[in-house]
Amino acid sequence: MEPLSLARVALPLLLIVFAGVLLVWPVVRLRRETGLWAVTLHRETTPGNRFMGLVFLALALGLASLVARFALHGPASVGVWGAPSGVVLAGLLLCAAGVLVIAVAQRQMGESFRIGIDDAKTALVSRGLYRRVRNPIYSGLLIMLLGVALVIPCAASILLGSAAATAIAIHTRLEERHLLELHGDAYRSYAAGVGRFLPGVGRLRA
């Protein structure tokens, strides 16, 4: 099977796994085990949280629509630019790697896992992947966005990917402000030594 034909099958499956196993199931599991509701993007727990929830929803629908059209109607339907087969395969590997990073990071968050910012107190997680980067779930998402852009190189994937990366960067700043208010010096010390999305890059200054 040629890489583009493989991508038309593999990319939607990876996104279905991402949505089901990495979004829906962790929320259900946390609800069953603790009674906590992990989705908070629909609530104005902090200024901007609900607006960012709407932005993420719109971007997710846009990316899902792009991938569905690519899978059902082929590369020409979304204006894919010509790319070497190796680039497409690299994109699929990046998507798979992003899913793996997110899965591990979510598990390591335990009961602190949230989709959005919670106004309830959560524990500061600094073990596992969180010893190297403060936001490994977002790192995984950024890896996935890069992978999608390589698998479906076109204007829509570049624009949607750039918009999603910008939204992630903005929401991360909102979360950091919240965590500073919640954990104070403990988070300030942690963030001073650990990078934001990459090890050592984006550490907070005192």
Secondary structure as GFF3:
##gff-version 3
##sequence-region A 1 206
A	DSSP	alpha_helix	3	19	.	.	.	ID=ss1
A	DSSP	pi_helix	20	24	.	.	.	ID=ss2
A	DSSP	alpha_helix	25	34	.	.	.	ID=ss3
A	DSSP	alpha_helix	49	73	.	.	.	ID=ss4
A	DSSP	three_ten_helix	75	78	.	.	.	ID=ss5
A	DSSP	alpha_helix	85	109	.	.	.	ID=ss6
A	DSSP	three_ten_helix	110	112	.	.	.	ID=ss7
A	DSSP	three_ten_helix	128	131	.	.	.	ID=ss8
A	DSSP	alpha_helix	136	151	.	.	.	ID=ss9
A	DSSP	alpha_helix	155	183	.	.	.	ID=ss10
A	DSSP	alpha_helix	185	193	.	.	.	ID=ss11
###
